[in-house]
Amino acid sequence: PKNIFLYAEIDGNLYPVPKSSDNSVHQFSWVKPHKVAKSGSYVINYYDEEGYAALRKAQRTEEKFEQKPLFTVTLNHKAAGREGLWVQTEFIAVTAALLVWWFATVTKNKMQE
């Protein structure tokens, strides 16, 4: 149905699941820093508004939550890899600036001799 609102629960955190502009597709994403994002399987539980309200109530009152989700998606996540260069770009920029300064100084001193 087009008028259904979904909520996703992952690792005990709840997120609203936005719809596309034409209300035909729901899409969920979340972000974690590389150091925190563990490799392995993540289970994402999806709830409607009633399930969301019951889950929030259970979290507030610290009761056991036993309602089944509308559906569940298991996401297999590989370990986060290092992206980019071996050294930081700031180091490369400073090194290049120092080399240009050194070359200019050497050239200037040779011209003054």
N, CA, C and O of each residue as an XYZ file, in Angstrom:
452
protein
N       0.823     -1.206      0.000
C       0.000      0.000      0.000
C       0.863      1.265      0.000
O       1.949      1.294      0.580
N       0.365      2.285     -0.650
C       1.130      3.518     -0.756
C       1.173      4.318      0.538
O       2.106      5.092      0.745
N       0.197      4.152      1.402
C       0.130      4.980      2.597
C       0.739      4.311      3.832
O       0.473      4.746      4.952
N       1.535      3.281      3.655
C       2.156      2.619      4.795
C       3.476      3.309      5.131
O       4.259      3.632      4.238
N       3.716      3.531      6.403
C       4.965      4.113      6.877
C       5.753      3.011      7.573
O       5.237      2.319      8.452
N       7.005      2.860      7.168
C       7.846      1.802      7.732
C       8.955      2.396      8.591
O       9.392      3.531      8.402
N       9.390      1.570      9.549
C      10.505      1.916     10.422
C      11.434      0.716     10.464
O      10.985     -0.429     10.506
N      12.730      0.986     10.453
C      13.723     -0.083     10.484
C      14.411     -0.081     11.840
O      14.699      0.972     12.409
N      14.669     -1.288     12.349
C      15.384     -1.451     13.614
C      16.632     -2.262     13.326
O      16.566     -3.365     12.784
N      17.774     -1.695     13.699
C      19.044     -2.393     13.537
C      19.923     -2.060     14.731
O      20.110     -0.893     15.073
N      20.453     -3.085     15.355
C      21.293     -2.938     16.556
C      20.596     -2.137     17.651
O      21.252     -1.400     18.387
N      19.286     -2.270     17.765
C      18.549     -1.575     18.813
C      18.202     -0.137     18.490
O      17.557      0.533     19.297
N      18.611      0.354     17.336
C      18.303      1.729     16.924
C      17.183      1.721     15.895
O      17.123      0.851     15.027
N      16.301      2.702     16.008
C      15.158      2.813     15.100
C      15.360      3.964     14.125
O      15.835      5.037     14.498
N      14.995      3.727     12.878
C      15.125      4.727     11.823
C      13.860      4.732     10.982
O      13.304      3.671     10.700
N      13.391      5.921     10.573
C      12.279      5.950      9.616
C      12.789      5.512      8.247
O      13.935      5.776      7.884
N      11.929      4.843      7.498
C      12.282      4.388      6.157
C      11.582      5.305      5.168
O      10.360      5.248      5.033
N      12.342      6.156      4.470
C      11.707      7.105      3.547
C      11.186      6.440      2.287
O      11.631      5.363      1.890
N      10.222      7.120      1.667
C       9.638      6.651      0.412
C      10.189      7.476     -0.734
O      10.683      8.586     -0.538
N      10.098      6.922     -1.928
C      10.491      7.678     -3.124
C       9.459      8.771     -3.368
O       8.384      8.763     -2.768
N       9.786      9.707     -4.246
C       8.888     10.833     -4.500
C       7.541     10.398     -5.079
O       6.536     11.083     -4.891
N       7.519      9.257     -5.785
C       6.240      8.788     -6.330
C       5.569      7.752     -5.420
O       4.593      7.117     -5.821
N       6.083      7.579     -4.203
C       5.529      6.668     -3.184
C       5.503      5.211     -3.611
O       4.691      4.439     -3.102
N       6.373      4.816     -4.535
C       6.347      3.427     -4.997
C       7.433      2.564     -4.356
O       7.336      1.337     -4.378
N       8.450      3.181     -3.795
C       9.588      2.429     -3.271
C       9.989      2.967     -1.904
O      10.055      4.180     -1.703
N      10.257      2.057     -0.957
C      10.855      2.419      0.324
C      12.334      2.074      0.242
O      12.702      1.050     -0.333
N      13.184      2.924      0.813
C      14.617      2.655      0.793
C      15.219      3.057      2.129
O      14.943      4.139      2.648
N      16.043      2.175      2.680
C      16.652      2.420      3.988
C      18.163      2.373      3.879
O      18.720      1.515      3.194
N      18.817      3.293      4.550
C      20.275      3.254      4.659
C      20.665      3.887      5.989
O      19.900      4.658      6.568
N      21.845      3.558      6.460
C      22.382      4.154      7.672
C      23.893      4.189      7.541
O      24.474      3.520      6.687
N      24.517      4.978      8.399
C      25.958      5.197      8.302
C      26.609      4.880      9.641
O      26.098      5.232     10.704
N      27.753      4.206      9.558
C      28.583      3.953     10.738
C      30.029      4.238     10.364
O      30.431      3.992      9.227
N      30.816      4.751     11.299
C      32.239      4.915     11.017
C      32.889      3.553     10.752
O      32.443      2.534     11.278
N      33.946      3.545      9.932
C      34.602      2.289      9.572
C      35.065      1.501     10.792
O      34.996      0.272     10.800
N      35.534      2.199     11.818
C      36.046      1.504     13.004
C      34.929      0.813     13.795
O      35.178     -0.155     14.514
N      33.710      1.315     13.656
C      32.576      0.768     14.402
C      31.824     -0.291     13.594
O      31.222     -1.197     14.170
N      31.855     -0.182     12.279
C      31.116     -1.103     11.406
C      31.819     -2.460     11.375
O      32.842     -2.627     10.710
N      31.265     -3.406     12.091
C      31.848     -4.741     12.149
C      31.462     -5.535     10.904
O      30.390     -5.338     10.332
N      32.350     -6.428     10.500
C      31.998     -7.294      9.382
C      31.090     -8.408      9.889
O      31.141     -8.787     11.059
N      30.265     -8.922      8.991
C      29.348     -9.991      9.352
C      27.946     -9.688      8.866
O      27.749     -8.882      7.956
N      26.976    -10.341      9.480
C      25.578    -10.186      9.068
C      24.858     -9.203      9.978
O      24.978     -9.268     11.202
N      24.119     -8.304      9.374
C      23.265     -7.376     10.102
C      21.821     -7.757      9.813
O      21.443     -7.917      8.652
N      21.019     -7.902     10.845
C      19.599     -8.214     10.692
C      18.828     -6.906     10.845
O      18.920     -6.230     11.869
N      18.069     -6.566      9.811
C      17.277     -5.342      9.812
C      15.810     -5.735      9.889
O      15.283     -6.378      8.982
N      15.156     -5.348     10.972
C      13.733     -5.637     11.169
C      12.917     -4.418     10.759
O      13.237     -3.288     11.127
N      11.868     -4.660     10.000
C      10.991     -3.582      9.533
C       9.645     -3.683     10.239
O       9.066     -4.763     10.360
N       9.153     -2.512     10.710
C       7.885     -2.445     11.432
C       6.997     -1.375     10.818
O       7.475     -0.397     10.242
N       5.688     -1.586     10.955
C       4.743     -0.542     10.588
C       4.597      0.391     11.784
O       5.338      0.268     12.758
N       3.645      1.326     11.720
C       3.493      2.301     12.798
C       3.106      1.651     14.130
O       3.564      2.084     15.188
N       2.266      0.614     14.082
C       1.873     -0.074     15.319
C       3.065     -0.794     15.953
O       3.294     -0.692     17.158
N       3.811     -1.514     15.136
C       4.994     -2.213     15.636
C       6.035     -1.252     16.162
O       6.688     -1.525     17.169
N       6.197     -0.116     15.480
C       7.142      0.916     15.917
C       6.740      1.451     17.283
O       7.578      1.579     18.176
N       5.454      1.765     17.445
C       4.972      2.293     18.726
C       5.166      1.273     19.843
O       5.571      1.637     20.947
N       4.884      0.005     19.569
C       5.056     -1.037     20.583
C       6.535     -1.217     20.939
O       6.873     -1.415     22.106
N       7.399     -1.150     19.953
C       8.834     -1.284     20.202
C       9.356     -0.105     21.013
O      10.137     -0.298     21.945
N       8.938      1.108     20.677
C       9.357      2.288     21.444
C       8.876      2.190     22.891
O       9.610      2.536     23.817
N       7.644      1.718     23.082
C       7.113      1.573     24.436
C       7.934      0.549     25.214
O       8.261      0.769     26.380
N       8.266     -0.562     24.574
C       9.067     -1.596     25.236
C      10.460     -1.058     25.584
O      11.006     -1.396     26.635
N      11.034     -0.232     24.718
C      12.346      0.351     25.007
C      12.276      1.323     26.177
O      13.168      1.340     27.025
N      11.223      2.132     26.228
C      11.080      3.105     27.325
C      10.873      2.422     28.655
O      11.455      2.827     29.661
N      10.040      1.379     28.671
C       9.715      0.698     29.929
C      10.653     -0.464     30.231
O      10.519     -1.130     31.257
N      11.606     -0.702     29.325
C      12.583     -1.787     29.461
C      11.921     -3.157     29.592
O      12.421     -4.041     30.287
N      10.788     -3.314     28.909
C      10.101     -4.604     28.869
C      10.647     -5.427     27.709
O      11.309     -4.904     26.812
N      10.360     -6.709     27.744
C      10.772     -7.577     26.639
C       9.808     -7.365     25.475
O       8.590     -7.382     25.649
N      10.371     -7.166     24.296
C       9.570     -6.915     23.099
C       9.448     -8.211     22.321
O      10.456     -8.807     21.942
N       8.222     -8.651     22.080
C       8.021     -9.937     21.430
C       7.202     -9.866     20.149
O       6.861    -10.908     19.588
N       6.878     -8.676     19.673
C       6.101     -8.561     18.443
C       6.991     -8.880     17.242
O       8.142     -8.448     17.174
N       6.446     -9.631     16.314
C       7.185    -10.004     15.105
C       7.229     -8.813     14.151
O       6.251     -8.074     14.036
N       8.356     -8.623     13.469
C       8.417     -7.550     12.468
C       7.591     -7.899     11.234
O       7.265     -9.064     11.010
N       7.255     -6.889     10.436
C       6.552     -7.146      9.179
C       7.388     -8.052      8.285
O       6.888     -9.007      7.691
N       8.684     -7.722      8.208
C       9.635     -8.563      7.471
C      11.035     -8.241      7.956
O      11.258     -7.234      8.628
N      11.964     -9.098      7.613
C      13.356     -8.972      8.040
C      14.268     -9.108      6.827
O      14.029     -9.927      5.940
N      15.309     -8.293      6.806
C      16.325     -8.374      5.755
C      17.666     -8.611      6.435
O      18.003     -7.929      7.402
N      18.432     -9.578      5.932
C      19.768     -9.830      6.450
C      20.777     -9.261      5.460
O      20.789     -9.623      4.283
N      21.618     -8.368      5.959
C      22.629     -7.720      5.137
C      23.996     -8.280      5.505
O      24.413     -8.195      6.661
N      24.693     -8.848      4.532
C      26.047     -9.346      4.757
C      27.037     -8.241      4.431
O      27.091     -7.748      3.305
N      27.818     -7.859      5.433
C      28.742     -6.743      5.292
C      30.179     -7.239      5.411
O      30.553     -7.854      6.410
N      30.977     -6.966      4.387
C      32.398     -7.295      4.454
C      33.098     -6.232      5.279
O      32.553     -5.151      5.505
N      34.288     -6.535      5.722
C      35.061     -5.578      6.509
C      35.320     -4.317      5.695
O      35.524     -4.372      4.482
N      35.307     -3.207      6.370
C      35.585     -1.943      5.704
C      37.056     -1.895      5.324
O      37.928     -2.206      6.136
N      37.320     -1.511      4.111
C      38.702     -1.439      3.644
C      39.209     -0.018      3.635
O      38.434      0.938      3.616
N      40.502      0.105      3.649
C      41.099      1.438      3.570
C      41.005      1.912      2.127
O      41.371      1.194      1.196
N      40.519      3.100      1.963
C      40.375      3.658      0.630
C      41.395      4.770      0.437
O      41.787      5.437      1.395
N      41.808      4.961     -0.763
C      42.667      6.092     -1.054
C      44.146      5.762     -1.010
O      44.558      4.609     -1.140
N      44.926      6.808     -0.823
C      46.377      6.700     -0.867
C      46.947      6.160      0.443
O      46.264      6.105      1.465
N      48.223      5.763      0.383
C      48.894      5.261      1.590
C      49.234      6.385      2.547
O      49.330      6.167      3.755
N      49.418      7.587      2.019
C      49.710      8.753      2.862
C      48.589      9.768      2.686
O      47.866      9.758      1.690
N      48.465     10.631      3.664
C      47.415     11.642      3.591
C      47.774     12.709      2.566
O      48.948     13.002      2.341
N      46.757     13.280      1.954
C      46.991     14.285      0.922
C      47.642     15.542      1.495
O      48.364     16.243      0.785
N      47.397     15.832      2.764
C      48.039     16.988      3.399
C      49.555     16.820      3.406
O      50.291     17.777      3.167
N      50.018     15.607      3.680
C      51.452     15.329      3.685
C      52.039     15.542      2.290
O      53.117     16.120      2.148
N      51.338     15.079      1.276
C      51.808     15.245     -0.099
C      51.875     16.731     -0.449
O      52.841     17.171     -1.073
N      50.876     17.502     -0.063
C      50.849     18.936     -0.371
C      51.996     19.665      0.324
O      52.659     20.495     -0.298
N      52.238     19.374      1.591
C      53.320     20.027      2.331
C      54.665     19.634      1.739
O      55.541     20.485      1.585
N      54.842     18.361      1.404
C      56.099     17.901      0.801
C      56.337     18.595     -0.537
O      57.451     19.037     -0.816
N      55.308     18.693     -1.358
C      55.441     19.371     -2.655
C      55.791     20.837     -2.457
O      56.638     21.368     -3.176
N      55.159     21.500     -1.500
C      55.452     22.914     -1.240
C      56.902     23.082     -0.775
O      57.583     24.013     -1.204
N      57.369     22.204      0.085
C      58.761     22.270      0.555
C      59.745     22.039     -0.584
O      60.772     22.714     -0.661
N      59.444     21.094     -1.466
C      60.317     20.839     -2.616
C      60.370     22.041     -3.551
O      61.441     22.388     -4.048
N      59.236     22.676     -3.795
C      59.209     23.875     -4.643
C      60.019     24.989     -3.987
O      60.797     25.666     -4.659
N      59.841     25.186     -2.671
C      60.604     26.219     -1.950
C      62.093     25.927     -2.012
O      62.895     26.826     -2.267
N      62.466     24.681     -1.779
C      63.893     24.304     -1.807
C      64.481     24.533     -3.203
O      65.567     25.099     -3.326
N      63.787     24.105     -4.241
C      64.260     24.290     -5.614
C      64.400     25.778     -5.941
O      65.380     26.187     -6.564
N      63.423     26.589     -5.522
C      63.479     28.036     -5.785
C      64.647     28.667     -5.048
O      65.331     29.527     -5.603
N      64.890     28.259     -3.812
C      66.003     28.799     -3.028
C      67.340     28.419     -3.645
O      68.229     29.263     -3.761
N      67.492     27.172     -4.038
C      68.742     26.717     -4.660
C      68.974     27.460     -5.966
O      70.091     27.905     -6.231
N      67.952     27.599     -6.774
C      68.068     28.293     -8.059
C      68.415     29.771     -7.841
O      69.252     30.317     -8.561
N      67.792     30.414     -6.872
C      68.065     31.817     -6.556
C      69.503     31.996     -6.112
O      70.166     32.941     -6.541
N      70.003     31.097     -5.251
C      71.385     31.200     -4.767
C      72.387     30.989     -5.896
O      73.436     31.633     -5.911
N      72.085     30.095     -6.848
C      72.968     29.872     -7.986
C      73.010     31.106     -8.893
O      74.056     31.431     -9.454
N      71.889     31.779     -9.033
C      71.829     32.960     -9.894
C      72.575     34.130     -9.267
O      73.110     34.972     -9.988
N      72.621     34.199     -7.943
C      73.279     35.298     -7.259
C      74.792     35.112     -7.205
O      75.506     36.070     -6.907
N      75.294     33.940     -7.478
C      76.733     33.690     -7.426
C      77.459     34.285     -8.569
O      78.679     34.156     -8.660
